[in-house]
Amino acid sequence: MLDESVSSRPEGEPRLDVHNSNVDEDTADAGRCGIVDLHSGRVCLLPALHPNGCHFQAPQDPVE
């Protein structure tokens, strides 16, 4: 299964994964990856469609 955060999609098209429990919607809406490590609650704050694996960090409020 291809993860929506690393798939190619036309620019301006909405991300289809933001309604999943493993994606932080506010972070994704801010143009970041937003994948959540459900065990720790940490969120990947790298840019959307980043190469390689996620880098999980404590969530920040708000994400800029």
N, C-alpha and C positions, 0 to 999 in steps of 0.2 A: 504494500500500500504506500502511495506517495504522500508524504506530509505536505500539506498546503503551504506551510511556511517556506518550503524550499522548492516548490513547484513553480513553473513559469506560468504567468497569467498576464493578460494584457493590462497595461498601466491604466489605472482608473477603475478597473473591475473590482468589486468588493471581494474581500477574502471570505471564502465559504466556511472556514474553520473557526471563526470568531465566536460561534455559539456553542462550541464544544467546551466541556468542563476543563480541558487541559490547555485552554488559551485564555489569557487575560484580555478581555475585550477592550478595555481602556488603553492598554499598552499596544495592542494591535492597531487600534484606531489612530494611535500616535505615530504609526509607521515603523514600529518595532516588531520583533519576532513574536513576543508574548506567550510563547510556550511555557507552561507551568509544570514544574516538577511536583506532582501531586503528593509525594511523600514529604517533601520539605516545605512546600509552599513558595519556593524561590521561583523567580520569573526570568526568562531570557530577555535581556534588554538590548540585544544586538539588533541591527537594522533588519527589517523584514527581508526575506529571501537571501539571508547571509549564507556564505559557503561554510562547509564543515559543521561540526557539532555546536550545540547551544552552550552558552556560558551563563549559568544560573546565578542570579544575585537576589538579595532581599528586595522585595517590592518597594518602590518608592511612591510617594503620594504628593503631588501628581507626577506623572511621567512627562518629561519635556522633550 
